[in-house]
Amino acid sequence: MYAMTVATGAGTPAHDHGGVTYYFCGEGCRAKFAASPDRYLDARAEGFGPAEVKPLPAGTKYTCPMHPEIVRDGPGICSICGMALEPMGIPHPEAEESGELRDMTRRFWWAAAFTVPILVLAMGDMLPGEPISRLFSPRGRVLAELALATPVCLWAAWPFYDRAVKSVINRSLNMFTLIGLGVSVAYG
């Protein structure tokens, strides 16, 4: 079970249980919860679920921390710089982790696990005796590097590609455009 921010409003799947309205990302999640709400609520009470998430007040507006002129009715990304929008008027304690931070942290550690062997393959022959060339043929080494780089450049960097494309569509090139372009060119 993962905690996530779900926009509340007209059309958002919701279910009332025990005098509390629960909102869901999709109809499938709402149906699972409605079929057995105590199963999910008991898991949280036993410490298996996410910490209690306080709902935001109705009508909360979201803004970009770098471009306060960007104001939206729900979460999303800034059309100018690509940063995640934050709720307005809500204190943002530094200890509180956002879903985006958790996702990027997970992607970082997976990417690091694939990148360390790439570094060893690419730079190992700098050691005396060229140990990598003794273990791999040139073609085998290139294929191993490609296999290890693919999850890093496709899955781990996907949020950067997504925001880079949006920055081009919005005609507002930013750091995400540069990162997306750099990673895709380096991978190519």
C-alpha positions, 0 to 999 in steps of 0.5 A: 500500500502506498500513500499518494496524493489524489485530487478531490473534486467532481468525477474523482472516485470516492467511497464513504465508510464509517463517516469518512470519505475516501478518494481514489486514483481510479475506479478499480482502486475504489471498487477494491476498497468498497468490497473490503474496506476493513482489510485496507484500514486494518493494515494501516492500523497494524503498521503495514500501511502508510502513515495517516495522511491529512487531507487538504482543505477543499478548494486548495490551489497549487502553485510553482515554488519558482513561478508563483504566477502559475496557479492551478486547481490541482497537483501537476507540473509547472508549465514554465520550469517543469517543477511539481506544483505545491499546495498554497498556504500549507506549511511544508515541513522539510521532514515530510516526503512527497510521493515524487521524492519517494519515486525519484529516490527509488529510481536513483537507487535502482539506477545506481545499482546498474550504473556501478557495473557500467563504470567498472566495465567502462573504466576497468581496463585503466587498471594494470593488466586490462582485467575487463578485456580478459573477461569480455570480448569487445562485443560482449562488453558493449552488449553488457554495457547496453544491457545495464544502461537500458533500464537506467536511461529508459526507466529511471530517466523517464520522468525527465523525458516526460517533462522535457517533452512537455517543456517543448510542447509548452515552448518553455525550454528548461533544465528538464529539456536539457537533462532529457536531451543529454540522457537520450543523446548519451544513451544513443 
